[in-house]
């Protein structure tokens, strides 16, 4: 990461490979990233540096091509050719859990207004709306 005004390096985060996708949480604290060809999503804490910045690694169970946080920073959608998984962070227990996994392949995902729906697009350009 770099300072916008100065162009100087602000922090380095190791993902273990080239970045496939990245998504910043609205809470301003976390961002999620996935390396090309990876089956996992790494959650980083922007308040920390080095290995300590790696807050959580979510094992999705299939290749992940795209990720998106919902507006609350509580839900993270991860999708790829094998399907879609939505993971939830529970603040009270400081734990992650998979809420739902669907066999809906996707190359892109995006949350709808107030996270009441999720839009996916697959490699054939087919749009799926989950509500």
N, C-alpha and C positions, 0 to 999 in steps of 0.2 A: 504494500500500500504506500502511496505517496501523498505528500502534502500538496494540495491543489495550487496554492499560491507560490510556493518555492520550488516545487518539483523534486524536493528531497525525499529520500526514503523515510517512511514513518515506522513501518513494521514489516516483517517477513513472516509468512505462514507457509509451512511445508505441507503440501497435499500429496506428495509422492508420485506426481505425474502431471501432465498438462491439464489445465482446467477445462472441463467440459461445460460446466454451468456454475453460476454463483447467484445467491439470493440473499439480500440483506433484510433482516427483521426490522419491523417498524419500531421495536423497542430501543433501537440504537446501540444495542449491546452485542448481539449475535449476528453472525452471518453463516450461511451454509454453503458448502462447496462440494463438488463432485469431480473427480479426476476422470479423464477419458477412459472408457472401458471398465470402470469400477462398479462394484456391487454395493458400495457403501457411500454414505453421505457423512461428511465431517462437519460438525458444528464448532465454530470458533468463537471465543469470547474476545471482543475487541479491547477489553480493559487489560488483557494480559499479553505477554509476549512469549515467543518460543514454544516449546512443547506444552507449557502451562496454558497456552491459549486454546489448546484442543479440549473443548468442553465435553464433547461426546462424539462417538462414532456410531452411526446407525447402520446396522447391517440390513439391507433391503431384501436380499435373497435373489436378486436378478440385476442385470445391467441397468444402471441409472443414466439417463441422458438429460433429464431436465428436473429442476427443483423449484418450488415456490413456497414462500411463507404466506400465511393468511395475514390479514391486517392486525390481528391481536398478538402475533408472535407465538401463539400457542400451538398451531397446527402447521405441519410441513408436509407438502405433497411432493412425492418423488416418483418419477415415471420413466419407463423405458420400453424396449420391445416386449418384455415379459409381462408388463402390467403396471398398475398404479398402487402405491402404498401411501396412506396418510398416517403420519406419526403425530402424537400429541405429547406436549410437555405439561406436566402437572406441577405447578409451582409449590404447592403445599408439601408434596413429597419429594420435590426436585428429581423427578424421574420421567423417563420417556416410555411410551407404549405405542404399539401399532393399533390404530383405531379400526382401520379397514384396509384390506388388500383385495384388489379386483383385477381380473384378467382383461384389462382395458389397455392395450398397448398405446403408447403415446410418445411423440417426439417433442411436444410442448404442452405445458399446463398453465392455467391461470385461474385464480380465484375470482368469483363474481362478487357483486356488491355485498358487503358485510359478511363475506365468506359463507353465504347461504347456498352457493352453488360452486361447482368446479368445472371448468371447460378443458377438454383435452383435444388434441389434434394428433392423428397418427400419420405414419409415413405416406399413406395414400391420400391425405388431405381430408379425411373424414373427421368431422367435429362431433364429439360426444359431450353432452351436458349432464352432469350429475348434480342432483338437488337434494 
